[in-house]
Amino acid sequence: MKNKLFIITFLVFSVVVKAQIQEVTILNKEVIQYQKTEWDIRLLATFVNPFDFSEISLDMILTAPTGEKLVLPCFFVSGKSGSPSLWKARFTPREKGKYSYHFELKKASAEVFSSQINTFNVKPSKAKGFLNTNNLWTFKYDNGTLFRGIGENICWESRDDDDSKYFKKLHEDKRFNYNFMLKKLAANGGNFFRTWMIYWNLPVDWKKVQNNSRYQNSDSYFNESGMKRMDELVQLCDSLGIHMMLALESHVGLMGSGWETSNYNIANGGFAKTPTEFFALPAARAQYKNKLRLMVARYGYSPSVGAWEFFNEVDNAMYNGGPDNQIPADVVTNWHNEMSTFLKSIDPYKHIVATSVSHRDIPGMNDLKNIDINQRHMYKNTSGIPATILEYTAKHNKPYVIGEAGFEWDWSKDFNAIAPEMDADFRRALWLGLFSPTPVLPMSWWWEFFENRGMMSYFEMVKKVNDQMISDGKGEFEIVNIKSLENGLEIYGVRCGKTTYVYVYNSASTKKQLQFQNMNWNKIKGNLELLDTDLKKYSSEKFSVSSEKVFMIDTVLIAPKQELVIRIK
């Protein structure tokens, strides 16, 4: 009799907790093209980990007005196994018109419940949409508007206890937060920045946080304070019309205290005993895919996500140990191949995907199909930026980005002693990027130092020339090879439609006269504007071309370390 009662009780309980979607509520009064629309989905299901999509998952299945089928991952918000739980869907429609949709609940990757089909109508907007790859020089918005990224690294907000010998007080200044820095970047013409997810900043997948009182430790699978701050950051970027390259991981997370506290470390509930196993173990890879699914579900709706970047300087993690303790390159490349393929498969917006190295190439990495742009970081070699970009774009036939650039990388040095050189490289990296085939101009590091020196206003001048180049050429860029006739004058040229732009930098210690050869003068009408980047304004100047095709401006001498931009029609 007792056995029979047990069986009856078990069957009743099984019926009660049968997985089902109980209620679907759209939160928007109207749905507008390129704006977030949100749904609350209440469901009943049993689960151990609602963020493990191999155990349980909820997807929104949409049919766009053109007939395109979309699958949008949804994310868990609150609730307990066996009781009603709250999930959300965040969707940004790219098309105007009528969408149909329903939700599918899966257990162990098998569908167990499907909601009824509903519809919504999308009102058109004048928003530009999402960024997409276009060519070596530009990205392109959904509406066809061309884009080149101008900005800097703002990789974290101020920490509680900074380790800088000379700039501790500056780096700990609370003004260095996203609200202040991104508003200032946008106000000065910037449209792009790069930032990190790590245990002291946006620690979405870190239970243990360090050195930042903005966040709290958490026993949850994903850190609530990290997710909340990421929500706020995405909303801020949307309001400013600014885009971020979001580094999902950093080499720092696989080194020292980073690895000791990592969620992927077996000591903290993960699967990997070593950083190598983080890349190699199937179980560790599956754990990481849960993070990727959350990022797409919770934040992928936003056009402000300019690019997902898997790793900051992954080569520094690979070569952190001794010769016998290095992470094999083929394992790292294979990891990136698997993760980029997976990310593309679950991201209905197909955001741009990247990763980065410090200075060591990783065999096969630059040619992965689902890595859209390649990236490296360059310090102490700003003058080498154009040649590096040309070399790698020619070799791998995809856009190349210098994600970090600067005069000095060593944080133990007093930058005040080399401030003029730091400032000069800040400016030069931007101009050299503007005159090179890259969709994102080189981004400086040391954002606190440069903000404190008033350098952020310089983005405005670069933006002015960038906008003119895109407008004049309607997206056409052609490198013009120019021969300098003065030692110390570095000269670069780009033709945009019928307008030729020339960048000149005097690296010598004496004044130089502006003269050069190799221009195609058949394409020049004769109107010239000269931009002194210190004065930030154009002036009309007369120039001459000799019988030997030597270009010269008789009235202009370029001072040491001075830069000029010439616009010739």
N, C-alpha and C positions, 0 to 999 in steps of 0.2 A: 504493500500500500504506500509506504513511504517513497519507494522508487517511482510509482505512478504519479504521486503528487509532485515530485521533483521534475518529472518530464513535462507535466502540464504547466508548471510554473516557468520552466525554461522556454517552452513554446510561446507562452504569453509574452514573456520579456522580449523574445526575438521579434515578435510582431510589433511591439511597441517601438523598438529601436531600428526598425527597417529603414534603411537610408532613403530619404525623400527630401525634395525641395518644397518647403511649406509656403513661402511667400517671397515675391519679387516686387521691389518698390523702386521706381525711378525717382531720383531726388531733384532733378532739374525741372523747372516749369516749362522751359523750351530748350531745344537742342540746337546748338549753333556750330557750324563748320569750324574746325580747328580749335574748339574749346572743349574742356573736360566735361563729360557727362558721367554721372555716378549712379550706381544702383546698390541698394542693400538687398542681400539675399539671405533669407533665414532658412536653415535646413536642419534636419535631424539625422545624425549619423554617429557611429562609433569610430573612434580613432585613437591612436597613441600619440602621433605627431601630425597635427593638421598642416604643417609646412612641408611634410615629406610627400611629394606628389606621387611617388611609387605606391604609397599607402592610400591616400585620398586626394582627389583633385576636383576642382570645379572650374569649368570653362564656359565662356560665353561664345556661342556660335552665331555669327552674323552673316547676312547676305547684303552686300552694298547695293546701291541703286544700279550700278553697272553690271551686277551679277557676281562680282568678286566675292569669294568665300573667305571669311576671316575667323580665326580662332584666337580668342583673347583669354589668357590665364586670369583667374580671379584669386583673391587672397583672403586668408582667415583673419578675423579681427578679434573675436571674443567668443566665449562659450566653453562648454565641457562636453566630453564624449558622452553620448547617450542622451544628451539634453539639447534643446534648441541652441544653435550657434549662429553667429553673425559673420557673413562673408561680404566682400565688396567687389564690384567691378568698376574700373575706371577706363573710360573709352573716349578717345578723341576722333570724331569722324573726319575723314579727308574729303568725302564727297557730300554734295548737297542732294536732297531728295529723300526717298523713303527707304529705310532699312527694315529688315525683319531679323528677329533674333530669338534665341532660346538658350537655356542653360543646361549643361550636361554634368551630372555628378558621377564620378568614377571611383571605384574602390579596387585597389590592386590593378589599375589601368583598364578595368572593364566597366563599361557603363552600367549603372544601376538605377538611374533615374534621369528623366528628361522633362523639363518644364514645357508648358504650352508655348506656342509661337506667338510673339507679340511684334508690334511695329512701332517705329517712331520716325518723324519727319525732321530733316536737318535743314535749317535756314542757312542760306549762303552768307559768307563773311568776306571781308577784304584782307583777312590775315594771310600771311605768306605760306604757312604750313611748316612741314618738317624739312630738315636739311638732308640732302642726298648727295652722294658722290656725283661728280660731273666730268671733270678732266683734271689734269695735273695742276692747273692754276686755281680752279674754283670749285666750290660746292654749289648746289642749286636747290632753292626752295621748291616746294610742290607747285607753286604758281609760276615758276620759271625765273624768278628773280635770282641773280647771281650773288654769291657770298664769298668773301675772303675773311678769315678770322683775324682780328686784331685784339691783342690782349696780353695777359701775363698769367703766371702761376699765382694762384691764391689757394695754396694746397691745404691750409687748415686755419682755423680760428686760433686766437691767442691761447697759449697753454698756461697752466698755473705756475709751473716752475721751468723756465727755459734754461738750456744748458750753454747759451752763448756767453763767451768770456767778455765781450765788449758791448753786446746789445741785449743783455738780459732784460733790463727795464723796458726797453723799446718793445721787444717781442712779447712781453707779458701785458702790454697796454691793451685794455679791454676794447679799445676802438677797432682793433684788428679783428673784426667779425664780418660775416658775410653781408649783413645789412649795410654797414658803413662802406666796406671795400667795393662791393658790387655796384652800389649806387654811385660811388665816385668813379668807378671804371666806366659805367654807362654814360655818366654825365660828361666824360672826357672823350667820348667817341669809341670806347672799347665795346666789343660785341662778343667776346669769347674769353674763357678762362679755363684753367685746368685745376682740378682739386682731387684730394685723396680720400679714400675710406681706409681707416686704420684705427688702432685701439685708442687713440686720443682724438679722433675726428670722424664723425659720421660712423660710429662703430656698430653698424647694423648687425654684423655677425661676430660680435665680440661680447662674451658674457662678462669678461673682466676688462674694465676700462682703466686707463692710466692718465694722470696728469692733466685732466680737464674736468672741472667741476660742472660743466654743462651736462655731463652724462653720468648715469648711475649704473652700477653693476646690475646684472640680471641673471636669474636662473632660467629664463625662457630660452627657447631655441634661437630666437632673434631678439636683439636688445630693443626694448620699447623706446628708450630715450634716443637711440640712434635712428630708429625709423621715424620718430616724430620730428627730429631735426632735419632729416632728409626731406620729409614732407614740406617743411617750412622753406628749405633751400630751393626746392623745385618751384614752389609757389612764388618765391621772390624773383627767381630768374624769369618766370613767365611774365610777371608784372613789369619787368625791366626790358623784356625783349632781348635777353642775353643768353648765350649758349655755353654749356660746359662740356669739357671732356672729363668724364668721371672715371678716375682710376679706381677700379674695384678692389685691387690689391696692391700692396707695395712689397718690395723685397724686404723691408723692415719687419714685416709680419712673419717672415720665415727665419729671422735671425734673433739671437739673444732672448731678451724678455718677451719679444714679440712671439716667437715660437713657443716659449714656455707657457704663455697664456692663450695661445691660439685655440679656437673652437675645433680646429681640425686635428689638433694634437690628441693622441689617445689618452693622455693624462687628464684631459679636460672633456672627455666624452666623445672625442672624434675617433678616427680610425687609423691615423698615420703616426708611426713612431718617430719618423724623421721627415724633414722637408722633402727629401726624395720621394718618400711614400705619399706625400701630399699630391704630387704630380702623377705617381705611378699606380697607386692602388685603385681598383675599380670602386671600392666602397667610399674612398675619399672623393673621387670624382663625382659619384652620385650625390654625396653630401653637398658638394659645391654647386651642382646643378639646382639644388633646392634654393640656393641664394640667387642664382640667375633668374629662376622663375619668379621669385619674390620681386626682384628689381624690375622685371618687365611688367608684372601685374600691378605693382603699387606706383611705379614712377615712369613706366614706359609711355604713358599717355602724353607726356609733355614734350612739345617741340623744343624746349630748352635743353633737353638731353641731346647735345650735339654729337657725342660719340661715347660709346662704352669702351673704356680702355682696360683690358684684363689686368695688366701688371705695370707698375712703375718699376723700370730698370730690373727686369727679371734676371738679367745676366749677373747682377750683383748678388742675387740669392744663389745662383748656380755656382759661383766661384767663391763663396764665403768660406768654405772649408779648405783643408789642405788638399794636395794632389790626389789623395786616395779617398777624399770625402766630398767630391764635387757632384752636383746633380747632372746626370748625362744629358747632353744637348738633345738627343733624339727623343728622350722622354718628355722634355719641356715642349719641343715642337709638336709632338703627338698630342700632348695635353691641350695646347692652343688650337690645334686642328679640331679635336673633338668638341671643345667648349665653344669655339666660334661657330661650328656647324650646328650645335645644339641651340645656341643663342639665336641664330638666324631662323631656326625652325620654329621657335616659340614667340618671336617678336613680330607682331603683325604690322609694326611700323617700319621694320627693317632699318633701325638706326645704324649709323656708321659704326664700324667695329675696328678697334685698334689695340695695340699693346705697345710696349716700349723697352728699349735697351739703353744702358748708359753709354757704352762705347764698343762693346764686343758684339759682332754679328753672331747669330745662332743659325747653324745650317738649316735651310729649308723654311725658316720662319718668314722671311720676306716674300715668299711665293705662295703662302697659304691662301686658298680660294676665298675663304670667308673672313679674312682679315682685309679690310677695305683700304686702310692707309698704314704705311710703315712709319716708324718713328724712332729717333735717337736723340740723345742729349749732348750738347757741345759746350764745353767750357774752355777758356784759354785759347780759342781758335775761331773767333767770330769771323775773321776774314775768310775762313775756309767754308763758310756756310753755302755760298753759291755753288762751289765745285762739288760739295758733298751732295746737295740736292740733285744736281744734274747727273752725277754718277749713279745714284741709287734709282732715280726715276728711269734712266736709260736701261739699267740692268734688270729692273723688276717690273717696269711698266705699270706702276700704280703710284698714287700720290705719296709724297714723302714730307714728313713734318719734323721740324726741330722743336721738340716739346719743351726743352729747357735750353737756355743759352745765357752765357755771361762771361765776364772778365775773370771771375774767380769762383771756385766751388768750395774752397776750404773755409769752413765756418769758424775756425780757430783764429783767423786773421782779423786785424782791425781794418775794416773797409773804409773808415774815415781817412786812413793814410793813403788810400788809392781811390778816393771818391771821384776825382775827375775821370780816371780811366774806367771806373764802373759806369759812370753816367754815359761816357762816350760809347761803350759797348752796348748799353741799353738802347741807345738811339740807332747805332749802326746795324744791330741785329734786325731791327724792324725794317729799315730801308733795304738791306740786303735781301731779306725775305720778300719784300714787296716787288723787287726786281728779279725774283727767281720763281720757277714753276712750282709753287706750293700753295695749297688752299688755306693754310693757317700760318700766319707769320710767326717766326721764332718767338718763343715766350720766355721772358726773363724770370729768374728766381729772385729771392730776397725782396719780396713784396713790401715788407715793413720798411726796409732801408730806403727803397725808392719812393715809397709814399711819403716818408718823412723828409725826403729831399725835394719834393715837389715835382717828381718826374712823370707822374701819371697824366699831367696835362699834355704831355708830348703825343699821346695817342691821337689827339684831335687833329694834329697836322698830318699824321700818317693816314688817318681816315679820309681827310680832304683829298689827298692825292689818289688814294685807292678808289674813292668814289668817281673821280674824274677819269681814271684809267678804265674802269669798267664801263662808264658811260660813253667815253670816246670810242672804245673798241667794240662795244656791244658784246663783250665776252671774248674778243679776239686778243690774244697775246702772242707776240713773236719776239724772240730774243734778237737783239741787234748787237753784233760783235763790233766793239769799238776799241781802237788802238790809242792808248794814251801816249802823247808826245812829251810828257813831263814826268821825270822820275818822282815817284811818291804820290802821283795822282791815280787813284783807283776809280775806274769809270765803268758803269754798267748801263746798258740801254735796252728798252723794251718798246716795241711798236704796238700801239693799240688802235686798230683801224687806220685812220689817216694821221694819227698823232703819235709822235715819238717822244718818249720820256727818257731822260738821261739822269743818272745819279752819279755825283762826283764827290769823292772824299779825299782830302789832302792828308796823307799819313806822314808827310815830311815835316821837318822842323822849321822850314822857311816858306814864305808866300810863293804861290805858283800861279802862272798864267794858264787860263783854261784854253787848251787846244788839243784836238784829237782828230783821228782819221777813221775811215771805213764806214761812214754813214752812206746810205743810199740816197743821195741828194735829189734823185728824180722824184722821190716821194715827199719832198719837203717843199712847202709853199713859201716859207720865209717868215712866218709869224712866230716870235719867240717870247716865252715868259720864263722868268728866272725866279725860283723860290729859294730864298735864304731861310733855311729851316730854323735859324735862331730868331729871325724877325717874324716868321710865320706869315709871310705875305708874298704875293707875286709882284714882280715889277717887269715892265717891258724893257728889253735890252736889244741893241743892235749887234749883229754879228756879221762876220765875213767868212767867206770860203775861198781859199786861194786856188790857183790853177792845179795845185797838187792835192786838192780836195781836203785841205786842212781847215778844220772849223776853229774859229777863234772869237772870243769876246774881248775886245781891246781894253774895255773899261773896267774889267773885273779881275782882281787878284784874289785868290783863295788863300785864306789864312791857315796856318797849321791847325789840324784837327777840325777844320770847318767842313760842312757838308752843304751841297747845293743840289737842287732838283731843277732840271730844265725841261720845259714843255714846248715842243716845236711842232707846228702844223705845216 
